[in-house]
Amino acid sequence: MAAAPMFASASEAMVMVHAALGYLATADATAMTAGERARCLRELEQADSVTTAESTRSETPPAPISTPTARARNTAPIETAW
């Protein structure tokens, strides 16, 4: 496998991503061997997994709602001993 290219910015990396996906979208899959097609599909699935993981990692959790009702709903019930 070739070494990963170095990019100066996220914008530069996205240009490469779009170029690569454009190439794959127009590639003649029937001209590829079964192994080449399988590798493309496998690596696209891996890229999709990385994208999903990154999007969940970079999401910030929502701020908690701080109203009396919300606070009451988010507290543990009080146990009473009879």
PDB file of N, CA, C and O in Angstrom:
ATOM      1  N   MET A   1       0.853  -1.170   0.000  1.00  0.00           N
ATOM      2  CA  MET A   1       0.000   0.000   0.000  1.00  0.00           C
ATOM      3  C   MET A   1       0.898   1.232   0.000  1.00  0.00           C
ATOM      4  O   MET A   1       1.925   1.265   0.677  1.00  0.00           O
ATOM      5  N   ALA A   2       0.506   2.225  -0.753  1.00  0.00           N
ATOM      6  CA  ALA A   2       1.279   3.462  -0.844  1.00  0.00           C
ATOM      7  C   ALA A   2       1.145   4.266   0.447  1.00  0.00           C
ATOM      8  O   ALA A   2       0.158   4.162   1.175  1.00  0.00           O
ATOM      9  N   ALA A   3       2.162   5.060   0.697  1.00  0.00           N
ATOM     10  CA  ALA A   3       2.124   5.920   1.889  1.00  0.00           C
ATOM     11  C   ALA A   3       1.008   6.951   1.732  1.00  0.00           C
ATOM     12  O   ALA A   3       0.717   7.409   0.627  1.00  0.00           O
ATOM     13  N   ALA A   4       0.399   7.300   2.843  1.00  0.00           N
ATOM     14  CA  ALA A   4      -0.686   8.290   2.820  1.00  0.00           C
ATOM     15  C   ALA A   4      -0.112   9.664   2.472  1.00  0.00           C
ATOM     16  O   ALA A   4       0.926  10.051   3.010  1.00  0.00           O
ATOM     17  N   PRO A   5      -0.769  10.397   1.589  1.00  0.00           N
ATOM     18  CA  PRO A   5      -0.275  11.728   1.249  1.00  0.00           C
ATOM     19  C   PRO A   5      -0.436  12.685   2.423  1.00  0.00           C
ATOM     20  O   PRO A   5      -1.286  12.488   3.291  1.00  0.00           O
ATOM     21  N   MET A   6       0.378  13.702   2.436  1.00  0.00           N
ATOM     22  CA  MET A   6       0.291  14.731   3.470  1.00  0.00           C
ATOM     23  C   MET A   6      -0.475  15.911   2.893  1.00  0.00           C
ATOM     24  O   MET A   6      -0.240  16.306   1.751  1.00  0.00           O
ATOM     25  N   PHE A   7      -1.380  16.472   3.667  1.00  0.00           N
ATOM     26  CA  PHE A   7      -2.181  17.607   3.219  1.00  0.00           C
ATOM     27  C   PHE A   7      -1.903  18.817   4.083  1.00  0.00           C
ATOM     28  O   PHE A   7      -1.586  18.697   5.266  1.00  0.00           O
ATOM     29  N   ALA A   8      -2.025  19.983   3.475  1.00  0.00           N
ATOM     30  CA  ALA A   8      -1.796  21.225   4.205  1.00  0.00           C
ATOM     31  C   ALA A   8      -3.039  21.675   4.948  1.00  0.00           C
ATOM     32  O   ALA A   8      -2.951  22.465   5.888  1.00  0.00           O
ATOM     33  N   SER A   9      -4.203  21.174   4.531  1.00  0.00           N
ATOM     34  CA  SER A   9      -5.454  21.603   5.162  1.00  0.00           C
ATOM     35  C   SER A   9      -6.537  20.559   4.925  1.00  0.00           C
ATOM     36  O   SER A   9      -6.390  19.663   4.093  1.00  0.00           O
ATOM     37  N   ALA A  10      -7.614  20.694   5.667  1.00  0.00           N
ATOM     38  CA  ALA A  10      -8.771  19.816   5.463  1.00  0.00           C
ATOM     39  C   ALA A  10      -9.367  20.047   4.079  1.00  0.00           C
ATOM     40  O   ALA A  10      -9.824  19.105   3.433  1.00  0.00           O
ATOM     41  N   SER A  11      -9.363  21.292   3.627  1.00  0.00           N
ATOM     42  CA  SER A  11      -9.899  21.599   2.287  1.00  0.00           C
ATOM     43  C   SER A  11      -9.100  20.875   1.206  1.00  0.00           C
ATOM     44  O   SER A  11      -9.672  20.338   0.258  1.00  0.00           O
ATOM     45  N   GLU A  12      -7.790  20.864   1.353  1.00  0.00           N
ATOM     46  CA  GLU A  12      -6.938  20.179   0.382  1.00  0.00           C
ATOM     47  C   GLU A  12      -7.216  18.673   0.392  1.00  0.00           C
ATOM     48  O   GLU A  12      -7.262  18.041  -0.663  1.00  0.00           O
ATOM     49  N   ALA A  13      -7.400  18.107   1.571  1.00  0.00           N
ATOM     50  CA  ALA A  13      -7.704  16.682   1.677  1.00  0.00           C
ATOM     51  C   ALA A  13      -9.053  16.363   1.038  1.00  0.00           C
ATOM     52  O   ALA A  13      -9.201  15.331   0.383  1.00  0.00           O
ATOM     53  N   MET A  14     -10.040  17.247   1.225  1.00  0.00           N
ATOM     54  CA  MET A  14     -11.368  17.007   0.648  1.00  0.00           C
ATOM     55  C   MET A  14     -11.333  17.062  -0.875  1.00  0.00           C
ATOM     56  O   MET A  14     -12.094  16.351  -1.531  1.00  0.00           O
ATOM     57  N   VAL A  15     -10.469  17.889  -1.446  1.00  0.00           N
ATOM     58  CA  VAL A  15     -10.316  17.915  -2.907  1.00  0.00           C
ATOM     59  C   VAL A  15      -9.875  16.535  -3.380  1.00  0.00           C
ATOM     60  O   VAL A  15     -10.381  16.029  -4.382  1.00  0.00           O
ATOM     61  N   MET A  16      -8.936  15.927  -2.663  1.00  0.00           N
ATOM     62  CA  MET A  16      -8.454  14.600  -3.029  1.00  0.00           C
ATOM     63  C   MET A  16      -9.552  13.547  -2.855  1.00  0.00           C
ATOM     64  O   MET A  16      -9.697  12.653  -3.689  1.00  0.00           O
ATOM     65  N   VAL A  17     -10.318  13.655  -1.776  1.00  0.00           N
ATOM     66  CA  VAL A  17     -11.417  12.709  -1.545  1.00  0.00           C
ATOM     67  C   VAL A  17     -12.410  12.765  -2.697  1.00  0.00           C
ATOM     68  O   VAL A  17     -12.810  11.728  -3.225  1.00  0.00           O
ATOM     69  N   HIS A  18     -12.805  13.962  -3.084  1.00  0.00           N
ATOM     70  CA  HIS A  18     -13.771  14.105  -4.179  1.00  0.00           C
ATOM     71  C   HIS A  18     -13.202  13.614  -5.505  1.00  0.00           C
ATOM     72  O   HIS A  18     -13.922  13.017  -6.306  1.00  0.00           O
ATOM     73  N   ALA A  19     -11.915  13.861  -5.741  1.00  0.00           N
ATOM     74  CA  ALA A  19     -11.284  13.368  -6.970  1.00  0.00           C
ATOM     75  C   ALA A  19     -11.280  11.844  -6.996  1.00  0.00           C
ATOM     76  O   ALA A  19     -11.594  11.238  -8.020  1.00  0.00           O
ATOM     77  N   ALA A  20     -10.925  11.222  -5.872  1.00  0.00           N
ATOM     78  CA  ALA A  20     -10.879   9.758  -5.807  1.00  0.00           C
ATOM     79  C   ALA A  20     -12.266   9.151  -5.964  1.00  0.00           C
ATOM     80  O   ALA A  20     -12.439   8.174  -6.693  1.00  0.00           O
ATOM     81  N   LEU A  21     -13.261   9.729  -5.281  1.00  0.00           N
ATOM     82  CA  LEU A  21     -14.626   9.201  -5.409  1.00  0.00           C
ATOM     83  C   LEU A  21     -15.169   9.404  -6.818  1.00  0.00           C
ATOM     84  O   LEU A  21     -15.901   8.559  -7.333  1.00  0.00           O
ATOM     85  N   GLY A  22     -14.813  10.520  -7.438  1.00  0.00           N
ATOM     86  CA  GLY A  22     -15.222  10.756  -8.826  1.00  0.00           C
ATOM     87  C   GLY A  22     -14.634   9.719  -9.755  1.00  0.00           C
ATOM     88  O   GLY A  22     -15.312   9.228 -10.658  1.00  0.00           O
ATOM     89  N   TYR A  23     -13.367   9.381  -9.536  1.00  0.00           N
ATOM     90  CA  TYR A  23     -12.726   8.343 -10.342  1.00  0.00           C
ATOM     91  C   TYR A  23     -13.443   7.012 -10.167  1.00  0.00           C
ATOM     92  O   TYR A  23     -13.754   6.337 -11.148  1.00  0.00           O
ATOM     93  N   LEU A  24     -13.705   6.634  -8.922  1.00  0.00           N
ATOM     94  CA  LEU A  24     -14.373   5.353  -8.662  1.00  0.00           C
ATOM     95  C   LEU A  24     -15.786   5.319  -9.223  1.00  0.00           C
ATOM     96  O   LEU A  24     -16.248   4.276  -9.685  1.00  0.00           O
ATOM     97  N   ALA A  25     -16.477   6.459  -9.186  1.00  0.00           N
ATOM     98  CA  ALA A  25     -17.849   6.504  -9.687  1.00  0.00           C
ATOM     99  C   ALA A  25     -17.911   6.280 -11.196  1.00  0.00           C
ATOM    100  O   ALA A  25     -18.903   5.764 -11.711  1.00  0.00           O
ATOM    101  N   THR A  26     -16.859   6.666 -11.896  1.00  0.00           N
ATOM    102  CA  THR A  26     -16.867   6.514 -13.352  1.00  0.00           C
ATOM    103  C   THR A  26     -16.056   5.312 -13.825  1.00  0.00           C
ATOM    104  O   THR A  26     -16.019   5.025 -15.022  1.00  0.00           O
ATOM    105  N   ALA A  27     -15.412   4.615 -12.911  1.00  0.00           N
ATOM    106  CA  ALA A  27     -14.596   3.457 -13.280  1.00  0.00           C
ATOM    107  C   ALA A  27     -15.487   2.334 -13.803  1.00  0.00           C
ATOM    108  O   ALA A  27     -16.615   2.155 -13.344  1.00  0.00           O
ATOM    109  N   ASP A  28     -14.970   1.590 -14.759  1.00  0.00           N
ATOM    110  CA  ASP A  28     -15.697   0.460 -15.330  1.00  0.00           C
ATOM    111  C   ASP A  28     -15.463  -0.760 -14.444  1.00  0.00           C
ATOM    112  O   ASP A  28     -14.421  -1.410 -14.528  1.00  0.00           O
ATOM    113  N   ALA A  29     -16.430  -1.060 -13.608  1.00  0.00           N
ATOM    114  CA  ALA A  29     -16.293  -2.173 -12.670  1.00  0.00           C
ATOM    115  C   ALA A  29     -16.142  -3.503 -13.393  1.00  0.00           C
ATOM    116  O   ALA A  29     -15.533  -4.430 -12.859  1.00  0.00           O
ATOM    117  N   THR A  30     -16.688  -3.608 -14.603  1.00  0.00           N
ATOM    118  CA  THR A  30     -16.573  -4.871 -15.333  1.00  0.00           C
ATOM    119  C   THR A  30     -15.149  -5.103 -15.827  1.00  0.00           C
ATOM    120  O   THR A  30     -14.779  -6.234 -16.139  1.00  0.00           O
ATOM    121  N   ALA A  31     -14.349  -4.041 -15.901  1.00  0.00           N
ATOM    122  CA  ALA A  31     -12.956  -4.179 -16.327  1.00  0.00           C
ATOM    123  C   ALA A  31     -12.047  -4.566 -15.157  1.00  0.00           C
ATOM    124  O   ALA A  31     -10.886  -4.921 -15.358  1.00  0.00           O
ATOM    125  N   MET A  32     -12.583  -4.495 -13.938  1.00  0.00           N
ATOM    126  CA  MET A  32     -11.798  -4.847 -12.753  1.00  0.00           C
ATOM    127  C   MET A  32     -11.905  -6.339 -12.494  1.00  0.00           C
ATOM    128  O   MET A  32     -12.882  -6.989 -12.864  1.00  0.00           O
ATOM    129  N   THR A  33     -10.882  -6.857 -11.855  1.00  0.00           N
ATOM    130  CA  THR A  33     -10.954  -8.256 -11.422  1.00  0.00           C
ATOM    131  C   THR A  33     -11.883  -8.322 -10.209  1.00  0.00           C
ATOM    132  O   THR A  33     -12.201  -7.299  -9.602  1.00  0.00           O
ATOM    133  N   ALA A  34     -12.301  -9.507  -9.874  1.00  0.00           N
ATOM    134  CA  ALA A  34     -13.155  -9.687  -8.697  1.00  0.00           C
ATOM    135  C   ALA A  34     -12.426  -9.205  -7.447  1.00  0.00           C
ATOM    136  O   ALA A  34     -13.038  -8.606  -6.563  1.00  0.00           O
ATOM    137  N   GLY A  35     -11.125  -9.461  -7.371  1.00  0.00           N
ATOM    138  CA  GLY A  35     -10.337  -9.015  -6.227  1.00  0.00           C
ATOM    139  C   GLY A  35     -10.275  -7.499  -6.126  1.00  0.00           C
ATOM    140  O   GLY A  35     -10.351  -6.945  -5.029  1.00  0.00           O
ATOM    141  N   GLU A  36     -10.138  -6.822  -7.271  1.00  0.00           N
ATOM    142  CA  GLU A  36     -10.098  -5.354  -7.271  1.00  0.00           C
ATOM    143  C   GLU A  36     -11.438  -4.774  -6.819  1.00  0.00           C
ATOM    144  O   GLU A  36     -11.481  -3.834  -6.026  1.00  0.00           O
ATOM    145  N   ARG A  37     -12.527  -5.344  -7.333  1.00  0.00           N
ATOM    146  CA  ARG A  37     -13.858  -4.874  -6.924  1.00  0.00           C
ATOM    147  C   ARG A  37     -14.072  -5.102  -5.436  1.00  0.00           C
ATOM    148  O   ARG A  37     -14.582  -4.227  -4.736  1.00  0.00           O
ATOM    149  N   ALA A  38     -13.685  -6.273  -4.953  1.00  0.00           N
ATOM    150  CA  ALA A  38     -13.850  -6.591  -3.532  1.00  0.00           C
ATOM    151  C   ALA A  38     -13.034  -5.624  -2.674  1.00  0.00           C
ATOM    152  O   ALA A  38     -13.513  -5.149  -1.644  1.00  0.00           O
ATOM    153  N   ARG A  39     -11.811  -5.336  -3.095  1.00  0.00           N
ATOM    154  CA  ARG A  39     -10.960  -4.413  -2.333  1.00  0.00           C
ATOM    155  C   ARG A  39     -11.570  -3.017  -2.306  1.00  0.00           C
ATOM    156  O   ARG A  39     -11.581  -2.366  -1.261  1.00  0.00           O
ATOM    157  N   CYS A  40     -12.080  -2.549  -3.448  1.00  0.00           N
ATOM    158  CA  CYS A  40     -12.715  -1.221  -3.490  1.00  0.00           C
ATOM    159  C   CYS A  40     -13.893  -1.165  -2.524  1.00  0.00           C
ATOM    160  O   CYS A  40     -14.027  -0.218  -1.749  1.00  0.00           O
ATOM    161  N   LEU A  41     -14.735  -2.176  -2.576  1.00  0.00           N
ATOM    162  CA  LEU A  41     -15.904  -2.195  -1.692  1.00  0.00           C
ATOM    163  C   LEU A  41     -15.493  -2.263  -0.225  1.00  0.00           C
ATOM    164  O   LEU A  41     -16.057  -1.565   0.618  1.00  0.00           O
ATOM    165  N   ARG A  42     -14.510  -3.105   0.073  1.00  0.00           N
ATOM    166  CA  ARG A  42     -14.039  -3.248   1.453  1.00  0.00           C
ATOM    167  C   ARG A  42     -13.458  -1.929   1.964  1.00  0.00           C
ATOM    168  O   ARG A  42     -13.749  -1.514   3.085  1.00  0.00           O
ATOM    169  N   GLU A  43     -12.644  -1.279   1.150  1.00  0.00           N
ATOM    170  CA  GLU A  43     -12.019  -0.033   1.596  1.00  0.00           C
ATOM    171  C   GLU A  43     -13.017   1.125   1.661  1.00  0.00           C
ATOM    172  O   GLU A  43     -12.870   2.014   2.499  1.00  0.00           O
ATOM    173  N   LEU A  44     -14.023   1.127   0.795  1.00  0.00           N
ATOM    174  CA  LEU A  44     -15.071   2.145   0.906  1.00  0.00           C
ATOM    175  C   LEU A  44     -15.872   1.948   2.189  1.00  0.00           C
ATOM    176  O   LEU A  44     -16.253   2.925   2.834  1.00  0.00           O
ATOM    177  N   GLU A  45     -16.130   0.698   2.566  1.00  0.00           N
ATOM    178  CA  GLU A  45     -16.820   0.416   3.824  1.00  0.00           C
ATOM    179  C   GLU A  45     -15.973   0.859   5.015  1.00  0.00           C
ATOM    180  O   GLU A  45     -16.501   1.408   5.982  1.00  0.00           O
ATOM    181  N   GLN A  46     -14.671   0.624   4.950  1.00  0.00           N
ATOM    182  CA  GLN A  46     -13.788   1.061   6.028  1.00  0.00           C
ATOM    183  C   GLN A  46     -13.783   2.586   6.132  1.00  0.00           C
ATOM    184  O   GLN A  46     -13.806   3.138   7.232  1.00  0.00           O
ATOM    185  N   ALA A  47     -13.753   3.263   4.981  1.00  0.00           N
ATOM    186  CA  ALA A  47     -13.778   4.729   4.981  1.00  0.00           C
ATOM    187  C   ALA A  47     -15.093   5.228   5.573  1.00  0.00           C
ATOM    188  O   ALA A  47     -15.114   6.220   6.300  1.00  0.00           O
ATOM    189  N   ASP A  48     -16.185   4.540   5.260  1.00  0.00           N
ATOM    190  CA  ASP A  48     -17.484   4.924   5.813  1.00  0.00           C
ATOM    191  C   ASP A  48     -17.488   4.761   7.326  1.00  0.00           C
ATOM    192  O   ASP A  48     -18.053   5.591   8.040  1.00  0.00           O
ATOM    193  N   SER A  49     -16.864   3.700   7.817  1.00  0.00           N
ATOM    194  CA  SER A  49     -16.778   3.484   9.267  1.00  0.00           C
ATOM    195  C   SER A  49     -15.974   4.586   9.945  1.00  0.00           C
ATOM    196  O   SER A  49     -16.347   5.066  11.016  1.00  0.00           O
ATOM    197  N   VAL A  50     -14.874   4.983   9.318  1.00  0.00           N
ATOM    198  CA  VAL A  50     -14.044   6.058   9.873  1.00  0.00           C
ATOM    199  C   VAL A  50     -14.843   7.357   9.910  1.00  0.00           C
ATOM    200  O   VAL A  50     -14.791   8.097  10.892  1.00  0.00           O
ATOM    201  N   THR A  51     -15.580   7.629   8.839  1.00  0.00           N
ATOM    202  CA  THR A  51     -16.400   8.841   8.777  1.00  0.00           C
ATOM    203  C   THR A  51     -17.450   8.836   9.879  1.00  0.00           C
ATOM    204  O   THR A  51     -17.655   9.851  10.545  1.00  0.00           O
ATOM    205  N   THR A  52     -18.112   7.710  10.077  1.00  0.00           N
ATOM    206  CA  THR A  52     -19.125   7.607  11.123  1.00  0.00           C
ATOM    207  C   THR A  52     -18.507   7.801  12.501  1.00  0.00           C
ATOM    208  O   THR A  52     -19.044   8.532  13.334  1.00  0.00           O
ATOM    209  N   ALA A  53     -17.383   7.147  12.735  1.00  0.00           N
ATOM    210  CA  ALA A  53     -16.722   7.278  14.038  1.00  0.00           C
ATOM    211  C   ALA A  53     -16.295   8.717  14.287  1.00  0.00           C
ATOM    212  O   ALA A  53     -16.453   9.227  15.397  1.00  0.00           O
ATOM    213  N   GLU A  54     -15.764   9.366  13.282  1.00  0.00           N
ATOM    214  CA  GLU A  54     -15.314  10.750  13.444  1.00  0.00           C
ATOM    215  C   GLU A  54     -16.495  11.679  13.693  1.00  0.00           C
ATOM    216  O   GLU A  54     -16.402  12.589  14.517  1.00  0.00           O
ATOM    217  N   SER A  55     -17.593  11.463  12.997  1.00  0.00           N
ATOM    218  CA  SER A  55     -18.739  12.353  13.191  1.00  0.00           C
ATOM    219  C   SER A  55     -19.335  12.199  14.585  1.00  0.00           C
ATOM    220  O   SER A  55     -19.808  13.178  15.162  1.00  0.00           O
ATOM    221  N   THR A  56     -19.320  10.998  15.131  1.00  0.00           N
ATOM    222  CA  THR A  56     -19.843  10.828  16.486  1.00  0.00           C
ATOM    223  C   THR A  56     -18.860  11.342  17.523  1.00  0.00           C
ATOM    224  O   THR A  56     -19.270  11.808  18.586  1.00  0.00           O
ATOM    225  N   ARG A  57     -17.576  11.266  17.231  1.00  0.00           N
ATOM    226  CA  ARG A  57     -16.558  11.746  18.162  1.00  0.00           C
ATOM    227  C   ARG A  57     -16.576  13.268  18.244  1.00  0.00           C
ATOM    228  O   ARG A  57     -16.352  13.834  19.314  1.00  0.00           O
ATOM    229  N   SER A  58     -16.840  13.929  17.130  1.00  0.00           N
ATOM    230  CA  SER A  58     -16.752  15.381  17.118  1.00  0.00           C
ATOM    231  C   SER A  58     -18.057  16.073  17.509  1.00  0.00           C
ATOM    232  O   SER A  58     -18.086  17.294  17.668  1.00  0.00           O
ATOM    233  N   GLU A  59     -19.125  15.311  17.663  1.00  0.00           N
ATOM    234  CA  GLU A  59     -20.380  15.929  18.091  1.00  0.00           C
ATOM    235  C   GLU A  59     -20.289  16.302  19.565  1.00  0.00           C
ATOM    236  O   GLU A  59     -19.831  15.517  20.395  1.00  0.00           O
ATOM    237  N   THR A  60     -20.728  17.496  19.865  1.00  0.00           N
ATOM    238  CA  THR A  60     -20.741  17.906  21.261  1.00  0.00           C
ATOM    239  C   THR A  60     -22.080  17.510  21.866  1.00  0.00           C
ATOM    240  O   THR A  60     -23.120  17.660  21.225  1.00  0.00           O
ATOM    241  N   PRO A  61     -22.062  17.014  23.074  1.00  0.00           N
ATOM    242  CA  PRO A  61     -23.326  16.617  23.688  1.00  0.00           C
ATOM    243  C   PRO A  61     -24.199  17.842  23.922  1.00  0.00           C
ATOM    244  O   PRO A  61     -23.684  18.931  24.173  1.00  0.00           O
ATOM    245  N   PRO A  62     -25.498  17.675  23.842  1.00  0.00           N
ATOM    246  CA  PRO A  62     -26.382  18.814  24.068  1.00  0.00           C
ATOM    247  C   PRO A  62     -26.275  19.320  25.507  1.00  0.00           C
ATOM    248  O   PRO A  62     -26.018  18.563  26.443  1.00  0.00           O
ATOM    249  N   ALA A  63     -26.477  20.591  25.639  1.00  0.00           N
ATOM    250  CA  ALA A  63     -26.439  21.189  26.979  1.00  0.00           C
ATOM    251  C   ALA A  63     -27.643  20.693  27.773  1.00  0.00           C
ATOM    252  O   ALA A  63     -28.736  20.557  27.223  1.00  0.00           O
ATOM    253  N   PRO A  64     -27.451  20.425  29.056  1.00  0.00           N
ATOM    254  CA  PRO A  64     -28.583  19.953  29.860  1.00  0.00           C
ATOM    255  C   PRO A  64     -29.626  21.062  30.024  1.00  0.00           C
ATOM    256  O   PRO A  64     -29.297  22.244  30.124  1.00  0.00           O
ATOM    257  N   ILE A  65     -30.856  20.652  30.047  1.00  0.00           N
ATOM    258  CA  ILE A  65     -31.946  21.608  30.261  1.00  0.00           C
ATOM    259  C   ILE A  65     -32.047  21.855  31.758  1.00  0.00           C
ATOM    260  O   ILE A  65     -32.117  20.913  32.548  1.00  0.00           O
ATOM    261  N   SER A  66     -32.055  23.094  32.133  1.00  0.00           N
ATOM    262  CA  SER A  66     -32.071  23.401  33.556  1.00  0.00           C
ATOM    263  C   SER A  66     -33.348  24.138  33.926  1.00  0.00           C
ATOM    264  O   SER A  66     -33.335  25.340  34.192  1.00  0.00           O
ATOM    265  N   THR A  67     -34.431  23.409  33.939  1.00  0.00           N
ATOM    266  CA  THR A  67     -35.699  23.949  34.429  1.00  0.00           C
ATOM    267  C   THR A  67     -36.093  23.104  35.624  1.00  0.00           C
ATOM    268  O   THR A  67     -35.616  21.976  35.754  1.00  0.00           O
ATOM    269  N   PRO A  68     -36.938  23.606  36.490  1.00  0.00           N
ATOM    270  CA  PRO A  68     -37.345  22.791  37.647  1.00  0.00           C
ATOM    271  C   PRO A  68     -37.927  21.443  37.244  1.00  0.00           C
ATOM    272  O   PRO A  68     -37.652  20.433  37.892  1.00  0.00           O
ATOM    273  N   THR A  69     -38.731  21.414  36.177  1.00  0.00           N
ATOM    274  CA  THR A  69     -39.346  20.152  35.746  1.00  0.00           C
ATOM    275  C   THR A  69     -38.283  19.193  35.234  1.00  0.00           C
ATOM    276  O   THR A  69     -38.313  18.006  35.557  1.00  0.00           O
ATOM    277  N   ALA A  70     -37.340  19.699  34.435  1.00  0.00           N
ATOM    278  CA  ALA A  70     -36.290  18.842  33.902  1.00  0.00           C
ATOM    279  C   ALA A  70     -35.412  18.315  35.024  1.00  0.00           C
ATOM    280  O   ALA A  70     -35.020  17.148  35.007  1.00  0.00           O
ATOM    281  N   ARG A  71     -35.099  19.154  35.995  1.00  0.00           N
ATOM    282  CA  ARG A  71     -34.282  18.689  37.113  1.00  0.00           C
ATOM    283  C   ARG A  71     -35.007  17.605  37.899  1.00  0.00           C
ATOM    284  O   ARG A  71     -34.388  16.623  38.309  1.00  0.00           O
ATOM    285  N   ALA A  72     -36.285  17.764  38.109  1.00  0.00           N
ATOM    286  CA  ALA A  72     -37.060  16.758  38.846  1.00  0.00           C
ATOM    287  C   ALA A  72     -37.107  15.448  38.072  1.00  0.00           C
ATOM    288  O   ALA A  72     -37.053  14.372  38.668  1.00  0.00           O
ATOM    289  N   ARG A  73     -37.208  15.529  36.761  1.00  0.00           N
ATOM    290  CA  ARG A  73     -37.289  14.332  35.935  1.00  0.00           C
ATOM    291  C   ARG A  73     -35.959  13.582  35.921  1.00  0.00           C
ATOM    292  O   ARG A  73     -35.944  12.359  35.776  1.00  0.00           O
ATOM    293  N   ASN A  74     -34.846  14.295  36.068  1.00  0.00           N
ATOM    294  CA  ASN A  74     -33.522  13.683  35.979  1.00  0.00           C
ATOM    295  C   ASN A  74     -32.930  13.300  37.327  1.00  0.00           C
ATOM    296  O   ASN A  74     -31.745  12.975  37.403  1.00  0.00           O
ATOM    297  N   THR A  75     -33.703  13.331  38.363  1.00  0.00           N
ATOM    298  CA  THR A  75     -33.185  12.941  39.669  1.00  0.00           C
ATOM    299  C   THR A  75     -33.673  11.543  39.998  1.00  0.00           C
ATOM    300  O   THR A  75     -34.709  11.091  39.512  1.00  0.00           O
ATOM    301  N   ALA A  76     -32.914  10.886  40.819  1.00  0.00           N
ATOM    302  CA  ALA A  76     -33.304   9.540  41.231  1.00  0.00           C
ATOM    303  C   ALA A  76     -34.522   9.631  42.142  1.00  0.00           C
ATOM    304  O   ALA A  76     -34.646  10.581  42.915  1.00  0.00           O
ATOM    305  N   PRO A  77     -35.403   8.675  42.061  1.00  0.00           N
ATOM    306  CA  PRO A  77     -36.571   8.704  42.937  1.00  0.00           C
ATOM    307  C   PRO A  77     -36.157   8.563  44.402  1.00  0.00           C
ATOM    308  O   PRO A  77     -35.182   7.887  44.728  1.00  0.00           O
ATOM    309  N   ILE A  78     -36.894   9.192  45.238  1.00  0.00           N
ATOM    310  CA  ILE A  78     -36.628   9.115  46.673  1.00  0.00           C
ATOM    311  C   ILE A  78     -37.259   7.845  47.193  1.00  0.00           C
ATOM    312  O   ILE A  78     -38.448   7.601  46.986  1.00  0.00           O
ATOM    313  N   GLU A  79     -36.471   7.046  47.861  1.00  0.00           N
ATOM    314  CA  GLU A  79     -36.999   5.808  48.430  1.00  0.00           C
ATOM    315  C   GLU A  79     -37.440   6.089  49.862  1.00  0.00           C
ATOM    316  O   GLU A  79     -36.717   6.694  50.652  1.00  0.00           O
ATOM    317  N   THR A  80     -38.610   5.645  50.158  1.00  0.00           N
ATOM    318  CA  THR A  80     -39.106   5.812  51.512  1.00  0.00           C
ATOM    319  C   THR A  80     -39.155   4.454  52.202  1.00  0.00           C
ATOM    320  O   THR A  80     -39.514   3.446  51.594  1.00  0.00           O
ATOM    321  N   ALA A  81     -38.797   4.446  53.451  1.00  0.00           N
ATOM    322  CA  ALA A  81     -38.856   3.209  54.227  1.00  0.00           C
ATOM    323  C   ALA A  81     -40.107   3.232  55.078  1.00  0.00           C
ATOM    324  O   ALA A  81     -40.306   4.167  55.854  1.00  0.00           O
ATOM    325  N   TRP A  82     -40.937   2.246  54.953  1.00  0.00           N
ATOM    326  CA  TRP A  82     -42.178   2.181  55.743  1.00  0.00           C
ATOM    327  C   TRP A  82     -42.003   1.298  56.912  1.00  0.00           C
ATOM    328  O   TRP A  82     -42.936   1.117  57.694  1.00  0.00           O
TER     329      TRP A  82
END
